[in-house]
């Protein structure tokens, strides 16, 4: 306990220091003002044309947020920006200490710099560089560290008419669908996921149609500007969305996923996966819900794929009660391989998960899983929220392994022990200091089941403190 307290104190002091530095750089000067854009996770979605009005330029960095290109054309400008995220983590051990992993305390740093050129109301050119570092991390992978590289570089076109709105993008970009269970820009880990792609969509009334062909970017952590994409890794999608019962959303998509040299416990070789997904989400009278199911078919090498995954989140918010408590319930499931050696592979592939759908700790992967999670969220202040949750986990089949994020099999668990994987407690706080600076604190304690304990694992703790400053 004393060690944990010292860790929290040290991280809190560091977080406070970073907050002071950000504040001294003008973070507090850009408080929300009527008409000013909100800083987004995907920075290319921001519209700074409101700063064409000199009266709106009230923050220190506004001269670089709006640099006009054509006099008298507010939609023609260049905007420059930066995002710095610092996350301090303390983890007992990855994969519960199985395989010799030891306690790990480290700092993850993500620095992004971008230029966003709006040539006119139709054309946009966006470029973003990203530098990701992992200081003190025991095992560094391609999702932890990536020296300076090109994260985004695309040309976008938008044309709105009475019939609808057409949008297109070509170049290096990112995608995220819905809660980002399976298709995300991977904001949880340090290195975000990009795609070299051609994207188009058409929006008309309650309908939206999306199609893209892409090569996911493959990250290398050796030297700057060494990331690549090629025909060995493909991801193509066609998606249809429809607003129903008001603004509630019903959507479905088909995807083709191909990867050379894929490896699973019971299969290896060329992976060709056909994906069908359907989702229904919305809000009504205090209730909110998000229901999604995915089926997968295809092949890995000579073996046929038959896999499924599903997720449900629902809750009720007491909007008229102090702190606006929300009671939530989450249920997730994903198939595992029930009969190794039978010529079929039933191990679900979560595709491009976001890394924080369950927790930031990385103890849970969306493969061979049954997961039940009740939660309580309260908001003592407009910009402050607290969440407490308990997660209960089982395997869908004992014949397959227990998996940690994203879909890594824990050694010594396949075909061993019982279906019970373990339980965890999660506490999280999120605070928005001002328009530019946000912070989060998350703590997770995982009590493992007998299968993990017999494989050499132990109960594990995670503590993370995160600060993100954007201008």
HELIX and SHEET records of a PDB file:
HELIX    1   1 UNK A    2  UNK A   24  1                                  23    
HELIX    2   2 UNK A   27  UNK A   30  5                                   4    
HELIX    3   3 UNK A   43  UNK A   45  5                                   3    
HELIX    4   4 UNK A   49  UNK A   52  5                                   4    
HELIX    5   5 UNK A   54  UNK A   56  5                                   3    
HELIX    6   6 UNK A   62  UNK A   65  1                                   4    
HELIX    7   7 UNK A   94  UNK A   97  5                                   4    
HELIX    8   8 UNK A  322  UNK A  324  5                                   3    
HELIX    9   9 UNK A  450  UNK A  454  1                                   5    
SHEET    1   A19 UNK A  67  UNK A  68  0                                        
SHEET    2   A19 UNK A  77  UNK A  91 -1                                        
SHEET    3   A19 UNK A 104  UNK A 118 -1                                        
SHEET    4   A19 UNK A 123  UNK A 135 -1                                        
SHEET    5   A19 UNK A 146  UNK A 160 -1                                        
SHEET    6   A19 UNK A 165  UNK A 173 -1                                        
SHEET    7   A19 UNK A 195  UNK A 204 -1                                        
SHEET    8   A19 UNK A 207  UNK A 216 -1                                        
SHEET    9   A19 UNK A 233  UNK A 244 -1                                        
SHEET   10   A19 UNK A 248  UNK A 264 -1                                        
SHEET   11   A19 UNK A 267  UNK A 284 -1                                        
SHEET   12   A19 UNK A 287  UNK A 300 -1                                        
SHEET   13   A19 UNK A 303  UNK A 317 -1                                        
SHEET   14   A19 UNK A 326  UNK A 334 -1                                        
SHEET   15   A19 UNK A 369  UNK A 381 -1                                        
SHEET   16   A19 UNK A 384  UNK A 394 -1                                        
SHEET   17   A19 UNK A 420  UNK A 432 -1                                        
SHEET   18   A19 UNK A 437  UNK A 448 -1                                        
SHEET   19   A19 UNK A 460  UNK A 470 -1                                        
SHEET    1   B14 UNK A  67  UNK A  68  0                                        
SHEET    2   B14 UNK A  77  UNK A  91 -1                                        
SHEET    3   B14 UNK A 104  UNK A 118 -1                                        
SHEET    4   B14 UNK A 123  UNK A 135 -1                                        
SHEET    5   B14 UNK A 146  UNK A 160 -1                                        
SHEET    6   B14 UNK A 165  UNK A 173 -1                                        
SHEET    7   B14 UNK A 195  UNK A 204 -1                                        
SHEET    8   B14 UNK A 207  UNK A 216 -1                                        
SHEET    9   B14 UNK A 233  UNK A 244 -1                                        
SHEET   10   B14 UNK A 248  UNK A 264 -1                                        
SHEET   11   B14 UNK A 267  UNK A 284 -1                                        
SHEET   12   B14 UNK A 287  UNK A 300 -1                                        
SHEET   13   B14 UNK A 303  UNK A 317 -1                                        
SHEET   14   B14 UNK A 344  UNK A 345  1                                        
SHEET    1   C 2 UNK A 403  UNK A 404  0                                        
SHEET    2   C 2 UNK A 408  UNK A 409 -1                                        
END                                                                             
